[in-house]
Amino acid sequence: MKKWLVSFMSILSVSLVLAACGNGETSEEGAGDSSASYESIIVGLDDTFPPMGFRDDNGELVGFDIDLAKEVGQRLGIEMDFQAIDWSLKETELDAGNIDLIWNGYTVTPEREEKVLFSEAYMENSQMIVTAEDSDIQTKEDLEGKVVAAQQSSSAVDAINDDEGDYPALFADGEVVQYPSNNDVFNDLISGRAEAIVVDEVMGRYYMSLNDDFAYRVLEDNFGEEVYAVGMRQEDTAFKEEFDASLQEIIEDGTYDEIYSKWFSEE
């Protein structure tokens, strides 16, 4: 696996961190004012997206993003409540107030930036192309006329649509076959219904490491590099500042690395 890099585009000042910790007044205006406005926050996620957020054998929500969210919540003095949602409706759920954050390997894209306010980025990713090991597909150009699958309303679909090539028009039937979850996407490849799939590399490599009964091949080509961040409502600007300060603190004091090592191998 490629080495994932922490990719913060700005370092927030110490005074901002102190402001985040020192605001003790409760506001009735919501997250647009400060973290003190919240006793708890509802985090919306796709619970089939390992290792970022998924259910273990006991049905408990676990994952990298789950642990990171809990740590941010502890430092802000906010309880983080997790709610599985239909990933295709994530921005709708946020706008309706049913959730307060979108946090589950959520890729920053120009389309999404028009709908949500993003935190600073905290992980790099790519949209990788996976085939069966014995497939004749060697490059992105070989996808012409092939059945290609991806998760519905995912950044994988956005990346395919935004690619400089004539995709998905070149695929079989001129479309991406879309499924509600990445589990369905991988099952489509394993069953032979899809000849290639496009998935988040963070999730895809983790999935393949746990499911080695099938021989996969990852193409050198991909559908673009990207970063993960946390989505919040456009008006939540003051909360974003406090949130970013807390997340930056977690990175700088080594807590991020501890959580990372729990879910990702050195490779």
BALOBA-1460 file (C-alpha; in Angstrom, 3 decimals):
// residues 267
<rec num="1" residu="m" x="0.000" y="0.000" z="0.000"/>
<rec num="2" residu="k" x="1.209" y="3.462" z="-0.725"/>
<rec num="3" residu="k" x="2.161" y="5.474" z="2.315"/>
<rec num="4" residu="w" x="-0.714" y="7.703" z="3.387"/>
<rec num="5" residu="l" x="0.246" y="11.245" z="4.207"/>
<rec num="6" residu="v" x="-1.353" y="13.705" z="6.591"/>
<rec num="7" residu="s" x="-2.205" y="16.615" z="4.336"/>
<rec num="8" residu="f" x="-3.156" y="19.756" z="6.254"/>
<rec num="9" residu="m" x="-3.092" y="22.836" z="4.076"/>
<rec num="10" residu="s" x="-2.736" y="25.332" z="6.943"/>
<rec num="11" residu="i" x="-1.540" y="25.276" z="10.532"/>
<rec num="12" residu="l" x="-3.905" y="26.985" z="12.929"/>
<rec num="13" residu="s" x="-2.548" y="29.293" z="15.610"/>
<rec num="14" residu="v" x="-2.217" y="28.446" z="19.297"/>
<rec num="15" residu="s" x="-4.687" y="31.187" z="20.120"/>
<rec num="16" residu="l" x="-7.343" y="29.396" z="18.096"/>
<rec num="17" residu="v" x="-6.812" y="26.215" z="20.088"/>
<rec num="18" residu="l" x="-7.158" y="28.170" z="23.322"/>
<rec num="19" residu="a" x="-10.330" y="29.793" z="22.041"/>
<rec num="20" residu="a" x="-11.791" y="26.397" z="21.223"/>
<rec num="21" residu="c" x="-11.140" y="25.174" z="24.747"/>
<rec num="22" residu="g" x="-12.121" y="28.317" z="26.557"/>
<rec num="23" residu="n" x="-15.548" y="29.122" z="25.198"/>
<rec num="24" residu="g" x="-17.926" y="28.108" z="27.960"/>
<rec num="25" residu="e" x="-21.087" y="29.917" z="26.875"/>
<rec num="26" residu="t" x="-23.933" y="27.906" z="25.424"/>
<rec num="27" residu="s" x="-25.449" y="29.312" z="22.243"/>
<rec num="28" residu="e" x="-28.886" y="28.693" z="20.790"/>
<rec num="29" residu="e" x="-27.645" y="29.244" z="17.246"/>
<rec num="30" residu="g" x="-25.991" y="25.848" z="16.765"/>
<rec num="31" residu="a" x="-22.601" y="24.940" z="15.386"/>
<rec num="32" residu="g" x="-22.347" y="28.214" z="13.537"/>
<rec num="33" residu="d" x="-21.278" y="29.794" z="16.826"/>
<rec num="34" residu="s" x="-19.024" y="27.314" z="18.656"/>
<rec num="35" residu="s" x="-18.564" y="23.779" z="19.911"/>
<rec num="36" residu="a" x="-20.118" y="24.902" z="23.193"/>
<rec num="37" residu="s" x="-23.436" y="24.958" z="21.347"/>
<rec num="38" residu="y" x="-23.458" y="21.168" z="21.313"/>
<rec num="39" residu="e" x="-23.697" y="18.545" z="24.036"/>
<rec num="40" residu="s" x="-23.687" y="15.848" z="21.355"/>
<rec num="41" residu="i" x="-23.205" y="15.621" z="17.616"/>
<rec num="42" residu="i" x="-24.661" y="13.097" z="15.184"/>
<rec num="43" residu="v" x="-22.054" y="11.746" z="12.801"/>
<rec num="44" residu="g" x="-23.492" y="10.298" z="9.584"/>
<rec num="45" residu="l" x="-21.575" y="7.428" z="7.995"/>
<rec num="46" residu="d" x="-21.656" y="4.470" z="5.649"/>
<rec num="47" residu="d" x="-21.249" y="1.480" z="7.980"/>
<rec num="48" residu="t" x="-19.883" y="-0.747" z="5.200"/>
<rec num="49" residu="f" x="-16.670" y="1.188" z="4.571"/>
<rec num="50" residu="p" x="-13.720" y="-0.557" z="6.265"/>
<rec num="51" residu="p" x="-11.360" y="0.415" z="7.741"/>
<rec num="52" residu="m" x="-12.823" y="3.923" z="8.125"/>
<rec num="53" residu="g" x="-16.236" y="2.965" z="9.544"/>
<rec num="54" residu="f" x="-17.894" y="-0.459" z="9.619"/>
<rec num="55" residu="r" x="-19.508" y="-3.019" z="11.908"/>
<rec num="56" residu="d" x="-17.397" y="-5.712" z="13.566"/>
<rec num="57" residu="d" x="-18.475" y="-9.299" z="14.219"/>
<rec num="58" residu="n" x="-20.496" y="-8.096" z="17.221"/>
<rec num="59" residu="g" x="-22.328" y="-5.456" z="15.218"/>
<rec num="60" residu="e" x="-20.425" y="-2.593" z="16.860"/>
<rec num="61" residu="l" x="-19.341" y="0.408" z="14.803"/>
<rec num="62" residu="v" x="-15.552" y="0.506" z="14.619"/>
<rec num="63" residu="g" x="-12.878" y="1.966" z="12.373"/>
<rec num="64" residu="f" x="-10.257" y="4.642" z="11.895"/>
<rec num="65" residu="d" x="-12.737" y="7.481" z="11.471"/>
<rec num="66" residu="i" x="-14.791" y="6.253" z="14.436"/>
<rec num="67" residu="d" x="-11.752" y="6.382" z="16.730"/>
<rec num="68" residu="l" x="-10.648" y="9.750" z="15.349"/>
<rec num="69" residu="a" x="-14.130" y="11.226" z="15.770"/>
<rec num="70" residu="k" x="-14.319" y="10.041" z="19.376"/>
<rec num="71" residu="e" x="-10.953" y="11.655" z="20.112"/>
<rec num="72" residu="v" x="-12.037" y="14.974" z="18.576"/>
<rec num="73" residu="g" x="-15.287" y="14.830" z="20.521"/>
<rec num="74" residu="q" x="-13.452" y="14.190" z="23.788"/>
<rec num="75" residu="r" x="-11.197" y="17.199" z="23.277"/>
<rec num="76" residu="l" x="-14.121" y="19.447" z="22.366"/>
<rec num="77" residu="g" x="-16.245" y="18.108" z="25.228"/>
<rec num="78" residu="i" x="-18.888" y="16.792" z="22.821"/>
<rec num="79" residu="e" x="-20.456" y="13.342" z="22.689"/>
<rec num="80" residu="m" x="-20.160" y="11.820" z="19.214"/>
<rec num="81" residu="d" x="-23.235" y="9.750" z="18.275"/>
<rec num="82" residu="f" x="-22.883" y="7.661" z="15.112"/>
<rec num="83" residu="q" x="-25.727" y="7.061" z="12.701"/>
<rec num="84" residu="a" x="-25.593" y="4.848" z="9.610"/>
<rec num="85" residu="i" x="-27.200" y="6.585" z="6.622"/>
<rec num="86" residu="d" x="-27.943" y="5.975" z="2.973"/>
<rec num="87" residu="w" x="-24.654" y="7.277" z="1.539"/>
<rec num="88" residu="s" x="-26.386" y="8.551" z="-1.587"/>
<rec num="89" residu="l" x="-28.438" y="10.921" z="0.626"/>
<rec num="90" residu="k" x="-25.618" y="12.135" z="2.892"/>
<rec num="91" residu="e" x="-25.774" y="15.829" z="1.930"/>
<rec num="92" residu="t" x="-29.592" y="15.748" z="2.117"/>
<rec num="93" residu="e" x="-29.415" y="14.281" z="5.631"/>
<rec num="94" residu="l" x="-26.953" y="17.022" z="6.628"/>
<rec num="95" residu="d" x="-29.079" y="19.853" z="5.229"/>
<rec num="96" residu="a" x="-32.209" y="18.447" z="6.890"/>
<rec num="97" residu="g" x="-30.489" y="18.460" z="10.286"/>
<rec num="98" residu="n" x="-30.748" y="14.695" z="10.695"/>
<rec num="99" residu="i" x="-26.959" y="14.540" z="11.069"/>
<rec num="100" residu="d" x="-24.369" y="17.186" z="11.970"/>
<rec num="101" residu="l" x="-21.250" y="15.795" z="10.300"/>
<rec num="102" residu="i" x="-20.440" y="13.562" z="7.331"/>
<rec num="103" residu="w" x="-17.394" y="11.608" z="8.442"/>
<rec num="104" residu="n" x="-16.462" y="8.331" z="6.804"/>
<rec num="105" residu="g" x="-13.729" y="8.468" z="4.189"/>
<rec num="106" residu="y" x="-15.524" y="11.507" z="2.732"/>
<rec num="107" residu="t" x="-13.615" y="12.741" z="-0.315"/>
<rec num="108" residu="v" x="-13.301" y="16.446" z="-1.083"/>
<rec num="109" residu="t" x="-14.618" y="17.167" z="-4.577"/>
<rec num="110" residu="p" x="-15.612" y="20.423" z="-6.308"/>
<rec num="111" residu="e" x="-19.222" y="19.201" z="-6.482"/>
<rec num="112" residu="r" x="-19.334" y="18.525" z="-2.758"/>
<rec num="113" residu="e" x="-17.648" y="21.827" z="-1.891"/>
<rec num="114" residu="e" x="-20.715" y="23.534" z="-3.326"/>
<rec num="115" residu="k" x="-22.919" y="21.665" z="-0.838"/>
<rec num="116" residu="v" x="-20.920" y="21.349" z="2.391"/>
<rec num="117" residu="l" x="-18.242" y="23.106" z="4.421"/>
<rec num="118" residu="f" x="-15.166" y="20.868" z="4.666"/>
<rec num="119" residu="s" x="-12.729" y="20.554" z="7.532"/>
<rec num="120" residu="e" x="-9.017" y="20.563" z="6.764"/>
<rec num="121" residu="a" x="-7.944" y="17.362" z="4.984"/>
<rec num="122" residu="y" x="-6.529" y="14.578" z="7.152"/>
<rec num="123" residu="m" x="-5.676" y="11.715" z="4.737"/>
<rec num="124" residu="e" x="-4.715" y="11.170" z="1.110"/>
<rec num="125" residu="n" x="-6.438" y="8.620" z="-1.114"/>
<rec num="126" residu="s" x="-6.919" y="7.637" z="-4.756"/>
<rec num="127" residu="q" x="-9.654" y="6.037" z="-6.825"/>
<rec num="128" residu="m" x="-8.035" y="2.758" z="-7.840"/>
<rec num="129" residu="i" x="-9.066" y="0.330" z="-10.552"/>
<rec num="130" residu="v" x="-9.309" y="-3.331" z="-9.536"/>
<rec num="131" residu="t" x="-9.742" y="-6.364" z="-11.781"/>
<rec num="132" residu="a" x="-9.378" y="-10.119" z="-11.471"/>
<rec num="133" residu="e" x="-5.729" y="-11.153" z="-11.625"/>
<rec num="134" residu="d" x="-6.220" y="-13.048" z="-14.890"/>
<rec num="135" residu="s" x="-8.073" y="-10.174" z="-16.581"/>
<rec num="136" residu="d" x="-6.830" y="-8.825" z="-19.901"/>
<rec num="137" residu="i" x="-7.400" y="-5.293" z="-18.588"/>
<rec num="138" residu="q" x="-3.955" y="-3.753" z="-18.078"/>
<rec num="139" residu="t" x="-4.579" y="0.001" z="-18.374"/>
<rec num="140" residu="k" x="-7.406" y="2.474" z="-18.049"/>
<rec num="141" residu="e" x="-7.765" y="2.497" z="-21.835"/>
<rec num="142" residu="d" x="-8.543" y="-1.238" z="-21.723"/>
<rec num="143" residu="l" x="-11.792" y="-0.428" z="-19.877"/>
<rec num="144" residu="e" x="-13.415" y="0.468" z="-23.193"/>
<rec num="145" residu="g" x="-16.438" y="-1.774" z="-23.703"/>
<rec num="146" residu="k" x="-16.016" y="-3.382" z="-20.276"/>
<rec num="147" residu="v" x="-18.541" y="-3.648" z="-17.423"/>
<rec num="148" residu="v" x="-17.278" y="-1.338" z="-14.654"/>
<rec num="149" residu="a" x="-18.902" y="-1.010" z="-11.211"/>
<rec num="150" residu="a" x="-18.641" y="1.499" z="-8.350"/>
<rec num="151" residu="q" x="-20.590" y="2.578" z="-5.271"/>
<rec num="152" residu="q" x="-23.670" y="4.694" z="-5.876"/>
<rec num="153" residu="s" x="-23.154" y="8.453" z="-5.315"/>
<rec num="154" residu="s" x="-19.545" y="7.844" z="-4.307"/>
<rec num="155" residu="s" x="-16.422" y="9.846" z="-5.073"/>
<rec num="156" residu="a" x="-15.464" y="6.955" z="-7.364"/>
<rec num="157" residu="v" x="-18.412" y="7.803" z="-9.622"/>
<rec num="158" residu="d" x="-17.535" y="11.509" z="-9.452"/>
<rec num="159" residu="a" x="-13.915" y="10.751" z="-10.359"/>
<rec num="160" residu="i" x="-14.965" y="8.684" z="-13.382"/>
<rec num="161" residu="n" x="-17.309" y="11.418" z="-14.592"/>
<rec num="162" residu="d" x="-14.643" y="14.111" z="-14.079"/>
<rec num="163" residu="d" x="-11.843" y="12.194" z="-15.805"/>
<rec num="164" residu="e" x="-10.350" y="13.763" z="-18.933"/>
<rec num="165" residu="g" x="-11.144" y="10.599" z="-20.891"/>
<rec num="166" residu="d" x="-14.543" y="9.903" z="-22.391"/>
<rec num="167" residu="y" x="-15.813" y="8.003" z="-19.349"/>
<rec num="168" residu="p" x="-18.219" y="6.456" z="-18.571"/>
<rec num="169" residu="a" x="-19.397" y="6.626" z="-22.189"/>
<rec num="170" residu="l" x="-16.640" y="4.178" z="-23.165"/>
<rec num="171" residu="f" x="-17.826" y="1.537" z="-20.692"/>
<rec num="172" residu="a" x="-20.272" y="-1.204" z="-21.632"/>
<rec num="173" residu="d" x="-23.709" y="0.362" z="-22.129"/>
<rec num="174" residu="g" x="-22.078" y="3.772" z="-21.636"/>
<rec num="175" residu="e" x="-22.491" y="3.737" z="-17.854"/>
<rec num="176" residu="v" x="-21.046" y="2.795" z="-14.499"/>
<rec num="177" residu="v" x="-22.927" y="-0.056" z="-12.822"/>
<rec num="178" residu="q" x="-23.712" y="1.317" z="-9.355"/>
<rec num="179" residu="y" x="-24.472" y="-0.481" z="-6.084"/>
<rec num="180" residu="p" x="-25.500" y="0.795" z="-2.633"/>
<rec num="181" residu="s" x="-22.340" y="-0.480" z="-0.895"/>
<rec num="182" residu="n" x="-18.732" y="-1.297" z="-1.722"/>
<rec num="183" residu="n" x="-19.356" y="-4.839" z="-0.496"/>
<rec num="184" residu="d" x="-21.797" y="-5.195" z="-3.395"/>
<rec num="185" residu="v" x="-19.224" y="-3.701" z="-5.748"/>
<rec num="186" residu="f" x="-16.550" y="-6.225" z="-4.773"/>
<rec num="187" residu="n" x="-19.053" y="-9.081" z="-4.922"/>
<rec num="188" residu="d" x="-19.898" y="-8.008" z="-8.462"/>
<rec num="189" residu="l" x="-16.247" y="-8.343" z="-9.442"/>
<rec num="190" residu="i" x="-15.792" y="-11.670" z="-7.659"/>
<rec num="191" residu="s" x="-18.901" y="-13.127" z="-9.317"/>
<rec num="192" residu="g" x="-17.722" y="-12.003" z="-12.734"/>
<rec num="193" residu="r" x="-20.663" y="-9.688" z="-13.367"/>
<rec num="194" residu="a" x="-18.241" y="-6.740" z="-13.449"/>
<rec num="195" residu="e" x="-14.925" y="-6.864" z="-15.288"/>
<rec num="196" residu="a" x="-13.443" y="-3.997" z="-13.281"/>
<rec num="197" residu="i" x="-14.378" y="-1.862" z="-10.284"/>
<rec num="198" residu="v" x="-13.364" y="1.611" z="-9.125"/>
<rec num="199" residu="v" x="-13.058" y="2.073" z="-5.351"/>
<rec num="200" residu="d" x="-11.316" y="4.197" z="-2.717"/>
<rec num="201" residu="e" x="-7.802" y="2.804" z="-2.344"/>
<rec num="202" residu="v" x="-7.869" y="3.082" z="1.460"/>
<rec num="203" residu="m" x="-10.972" y="0.929" z="1.666"/>
<rec num="204" residu="g" x="-10.154" y="-1.312" z="-1.295"/>
<rec num="205" residu="r" x="-6.746" y="-2.466" z="-0.135"/>
<rec num="206" residu="y" x="-8.074" y="-3.137" z="3.357"/>
<rec num="207" residu="y" x="-10.949" y="-5.174" z="1.916"/>
<rec num="208" residu="m" x="-8.624" y="-7.211" z="-0.287"/>
<rec num="209" residu="s" x="-6.257" y="-7.928" z="2.604"/>
<rec num="210" residu="l" x="-9.141" y="-9.565" z="4.490"/>
<rec num="211" residu="n" x="-10.565" y="-11.411" z="1.475"/>
<rec num="212" residu="d" x="-7.655" y="-13.232" z="-0.128"/>
<rec num="213" residu="d" x="-9.732" y="-16.123" z="-1.531"/>
<rec num="214" residu="f" x="-9.974" y="-14.166" z="-4.780"/>
<rec num="215" residu="a" x="-6.943" y="-13.127" z="-6.870"/>
<rec num="216" residu="y" x="-7.074" y="-9.365" z="-7.483"/>
<rec num="217" residu="r" x="-5.007" y="-7.053" z="-9.633"/>
<rec num="218" residu="v" x="-4.674" y="-3.315" z="-8.982"/>
<rec num="219" residu="l" x="-3.895" y="-1.274" z="-12.097"/>
<rec num="220" residu="e" x="-1.131" y="1.300" z="-12.041"/>
<rec num="221" residu="d" x="-3.607" y="3.722" z="-13.605"/>
<rec num="222" residu="n" x="-6.282" y="5.265" z="-11.418"/>
<rec num="223" residu="f" x="-9.086" y="7.810" z="-11.606"/>
<rec num="224" residu="g" x="-7.313" y="10.480" z="-9.607"/>
<rec num="225" residu="e" x="-5.660" y="11.441" z="-6.317"/>
<rec num="226" residu="e" x="-7.776" y="13.020" z="-3.583"/>
<rec num="227" residu="v" x="-8.051" y="13.757" z="0.129"/>
<rec num="228" residu="y" x="-10.466" y="12.893" z="2.927"/>
<rec num="229" residu="a" x="-12.068" y="15.566" z="5.125"/>
<rec num="230" residu="v" x="-15.134" y="15.994" z="7.350"/>
<rec num="231" residu="g" x="-18.280" y="17.607" z="5.944"/>
<rec num="232" residu="m" x="-20.421" y="20.072" z="7.900"/>
<rec num="233" residu="r" x="-23.095" y="22.635" z="7.096"/>
<rec num="234" residu="q" x="-21.992" y="25.742" z="5.216"/>
<rec num="235" residu="e" x="-22.940" y="28.030" z="8.089"/>
<rec num="236" residu="d" x="-20.861" y="26.125" z="10.666"/>
<rec num="237" residu="t" x="-17.802" y="28.327" z="10.209"/>
<rec num="238" residu="a" x="-16.989" y="28.961" z="13.868"/>
<rec num="239" residu="f" x="-17.394" y="25.286" z="14.690"/>
<rec num="240" residu="k" x="-15.072" y="24.404" z="11.784"/>
<rec num="241" residu="e" x="-12.302" y="26.553" z="13.277"/>
<rec num="242" residu="e" x="-12.545" y="24.805" z="16.641"/>
<rec num="243" residu="f" x="-12.870" y="21.416" z="14.983"/>
<rec num="244" residu="d" x="-9.780" y="21.984" z="12.822"/>
<rec num="245" residu="a" x="-7.790" y="23.181" z="15.818"/>
<rec num="246" residu="s" x="-8.644" y="20.020" z="17.742"/>
<rec num="247" residu="l" x="-7.815" y="17.774" z="14.789"/>
<rec num="248" residu="q" x="-4.496" y="19.571" z="14.247"/>
<rec num="249" residu="e" x="-3.639" y="19.102" z="17.918"/>
<rec num="250" residu="i" x="-4.330" y="15.365" z="17.613"/>
<rec num="251" residu="i" x="-1.928" y="15.153" z="14.674"/>
<rec num="252" residu="e" x="0.819" y="17.160" z="16.325"/>
<rec num="253" residu="d" x="0.806" y="15.298" z="19.664"/>
<rec num="254" residu="g" x="1.074" y="11.843" z="18.045"/>
<rec num="255" residu="t" x="-2.448" y="10.620" z="18.800"/>
<rec num="256" residu="y" x="-3.249" y="10.493" z="15.083"/>
<rec num="257" residu="d" x="-0.300" y="8.147" z="14.515"/>
<rec num="258" residu="e" x="-1.472" y="5.859" z="17.317"/>
<rec num="259" residu="i" x="-4.938" y="5.561" z="15.786"/>
<rec num="260" residu="y" x="-3.448" y="5.127" z="12.315"/>
<rec num="261" residu="s" x="-1.197" y="2.245" z="13.385"/>
<rec num="262" residu="k" x="-4.217" y="0.434" z="14.827"/>
<rec num="263" residu="w" x="-5.965" y="0.267" z="11.448"/>
<rec num="264" residu="f" x="-3.184" y="0.351" z="8.846"/>
<rec num="265" residu="s" x="-0.076" y="-1.771" z="8.416"/>
<rec num="266" residu="e" x="3.293" y="-0.196" z="7.701"/>
<rec num="267" residu="e" x="2.977" y="-1.407" z="4.109"/>
